[in-house]
């Protein structure tokens, strides 16, 4: 077996190359994965654009963090995992044929999911956001932004007995939201028209829970306006491109609870991935139709551009190695 692997290296704004580099070796408490694939996350887009703080070239495989694959080697002291186990994992250089994960950040996949792509990090993220949202049966929930995350949250909220109002820019996303169970869909076009429509749908009460899943200023502003008195505003969008301003007068007047649903504790991430495995293996959730585009490693640039430009029919890109 060769001790080399192929890995993507970002070389400049909007530029990358695929290089032959040494295959990593697991240290104590770590495992090496032979990756089957890695999801492409919108959080990659700011580094891909080359902001001032970005340093090129990146480490091989860098930015890929939605990987799944097969355990290939065990480091010293690893228990409960075997070579050959198919797993999802938290890894951070997944745009490569192999990556290293801490053993505690690895979640085995059941045989019933054999052959199915399983980008564990975003699926676990969706489960964690849903848990933090505290959605209950009978509530009206607005979800602002129907991408991969918003689509899954639409399904989870609907299955919990909530009435979901989906708000998104693209007709494709609104069609998807209806397929995922949304009771109402509204094009994200006119700020005040959206507010009036939600007000009419809720008889002036607005929504007990609003999830903002875009990561931009306007959707965040809109989400606050749609949140009921003593309601819950859940920030799920990744706001990485700069500071935000908030309408503190509105938030204060309505007594809104604001939840930042992002996690940084790997244990919480892994808990979400385990919940996602259970939901998908049991048939309660089927993410397969949401994986709309697949690319080889040499197509990473195309995958990132599609994630940015969102052509018609696009929702989620995967980089596949097998």
N, C-alpha and C positions, 0 to 999 in steps of 0.2 A: 504494500500500500504506500502510495506517495505521501511525503510529509508536506506537500504543498496544497494550496486551495486557491480558488478564485474568489476575489473580493472586490467590491466597488469602492473606489476612492474618489471623493469629491475634490476636484482640482481647481475650481474657481466658480464664480457665480454661474449657475446653469450649466456647469461642465463636470464631467466625471470620466473615469476610465476604469476598466476591469483589469486587475493585475493578479499575477501569481505571487502569493505571499506564503510565508510559513504557516502551517496549520497550528492553531493554539493548543497548548497542553493544559489539562485541568490541574489546579493546585488542590491542596487539602480542602475537603468539603465542597468541591466543585465537580461538575460533570461537563463533558464535551458533547455537543449535539451535532449530528449531521443533519443539516436543515433541509426540510422539504419546501419551506417557503417562509415568506415574511410579508406582512401587510405593510402598505404604504400609508403613513399617517400625515394628516394636514399640518401637523406641527413641524414636519420636515421642510415646509415651504419657505419659511423665513430663512433658515440656513441656506437653502438652495438658491435663494435670491442674492445671497452674498452681502449681508449687512456689515457695517464697519467692524463689529465685534467678532465676526466669523474669521477663523483662521484656516487657510488651505495650505497643503492638502490635509484632508481628514485622515484619521486612523482607518485602516481597512475595515470595511463593513459598518462604519460609524453611521449613526442616526437610525438604523434599523432596530426596532424594539418590539415588533409584533410577530415573533418567530414561533414556529413549531417544527418538530422533527423527531429524530430517533436518537436515543442515548447511544453514544459511540464509544465513550471511555469514561471511567470513574476515577476521581481523585481519591487520595487517601482518606479513610474514615467515612466514606459515603455509605449510608445504609438505606434500605427501602427502595432503592432503584437498581435496575439491572441494565446491562448493555442489551440493546434491542428494544427497550421500552419506548413506545411512541408517546410523546409528551408535548404539552405547551409549556412555555417558560418565559420568565422575564429575563431577556438578554438585551444587550445594548449595542451590539455590532452585528445585526442580523442580515445586513446586505452582503452576505458572504456564505460560502458553502458550509462552514462550520462556525460555531460560536460557543462560548463558555457561559455557564450559568451556575449560580450558587445552588446547591442541592435543595435548599429550602424554598427556592423560587421556581421549582419544577413541579408540574401537575400532570400525572399520568392520564392518558386518554383511553377510554374503554374501547374494546374491540368493536362495539357497535358504531363507532365513529371512524373506523378504518377507511382510509382513502379520502376522507373529507378534510378540506383545509380548516385550520383552527388557529387563527391569529388570537392568541389568548388575551393579550393585553387590552385591546379595545373591547372585546367581549366582556372581560372582567370589569373594565371601566364602566360599561353600560349597567352591569348589575350593581356596582357600587353606587353609581349615581341614582339608580332607582331606589335603592335602600335609603340613601340620604334624603330622597325627596319625600318620603313618608306618605306616599299616595294611598288613599283609601277608597273603597267602593262608594259610589255616589258623588264623588267630587268631580268638578269640572277642571280639567288640566289643559293648559295651553302649552304646546311645544313649538318654540320658535327656531326654525331651522331643521329641515328633514334631510339630513345626510345619513350616513351609516348609523351614527349614534342616535339621532332623532328617530329614525325608523324603528330601531330596536326598542327605544323607550316608549314609542307609540304602542307597540305590541304589548309590552309589559304592563303599561298603564291600563290599556283596554282590558287585558286579561284580569287585572285587579278589580275591575268593575267601575273604572273611571270613565267619564265622557271626555274624549280627547278632541281638542281643536288644534289642528295642525296648520302652521303658518310657514310658508316657504316660498322661495323665489321662482323655482322652475316648475312648469307643468308636470314634468316627469316625477319630481319629488312629491307633488301633491297627489298624483295618481298612486304612487307608492304608499303614501300615508293612508289613503283609503284602503288599499290592500292589507295594510298592517292593522286596520281596525279603527282609524280615525272617524269620529262621528261627523265632523265638520272640517272643511279645508278652506283656507283663505290665502290668496296670492299675497306675497310680501311686496307690495308695490306702494301703496299710499298710507302713510303713517296714521293719519287721522281717520281714514276710512276703515282701517283695521280695528282701531280702538272702538269706533262706533259699531262695527259689526259684532265684535266680541261683547260689547255692552248689551246689544240687542239679544244676542244668543243667551246671555246670562241674566236677563231682566234687570240689568243695571248693577249686578253684584260683582261682575268680573270673576276671576278664576282663583280657586283655593290654592292651586299650585301652578306656577309658570316655570318652565325649564327653558333657559336660553342656551342654545346649542350651536351658535355661530362663531362667537369670538370676535365680534366687531362692535363698535360703539352704538350704531343705530339699533341693532337688535336688542342690545342691553337696555337702551332707553325704552324701547317698545315693551320689553318684558316687564319693566317696572310699572308701566301704565296699565298693563293687563292684569296685574295682581290685585286681588281683593283686599279689603281691610282685614288685617291680621292674617293675611295669606302668606305663602312661602314662595320666594323667588330663588330658584336654584340656578346657579351659574355653572353650566357644564361646558360652555365654549372656552377655548384656550386663547386667552388674551395675551399673546406674546409680542405683539408688534408695538407696544407702547402703553403709557398710562391711560386710564379712563377717567371720565368725569361721571358722576352719578347725580340724579335729582334727589338730593337728600331731603329736600322739603317734602316731596311726594312720599318717599319711603318713610319718613318720620310721621307724616300726617296719617298715613294708612296703617302704621304699626307693622310694617312688613318684616318678616323674618327672612334674612338673606343667607343662603347656604352656598359656600364655595365648595363644590362637590369634587374638586380635584384631590387626589391622594398622592402622598410621597412615601408612605410606609410600605415596603414590599410585602409585609404580612397582610395588609389590607388588600393590596392588589391581588395577591394569591387567593385570598378568600373569595374575591369576586370571580376569579377564573374558575375556581372550584364550583361556584354557584352556576356559572355559565355552562360548564361541563354537564352538571346535573340537569339543567334546563333543556339543553340540546339533546342529550342522550335520552331523556324521557319523552321527547317530542313536543314539549311545551313551547319551544322556540326553534325556528328554522332559519338560520342566517344565510343559507346557501344562495338564495336569490339575490342577496345584497352584494355578493362578490361578483361584480359585473365585468371586470377587466383583469386579465392575467398577462404577465410579461416574463421573459427570461431576464437574467441578471443584466445582460447587455441592453435591455430595454428600460432600465431604471430611470433614465432621464425622461423617456416618453411617459412612464408611469407617473413621475412627479409633475410633469407638465399637465397631464390629464387631471391629476388631483387638483391642480391650480385652476385649470380652465373649465373643468366640469362639462365636457361635451354632452350632448343629449344622450341619455341612457347610461351615463356614468354615475356610479355611486362609490364603489370601493375597489381599489387596485391591489392586486397581490403580485409579488415577485416569486416565481416558482423555480425550484431547483430540481424537482422530480415530479 
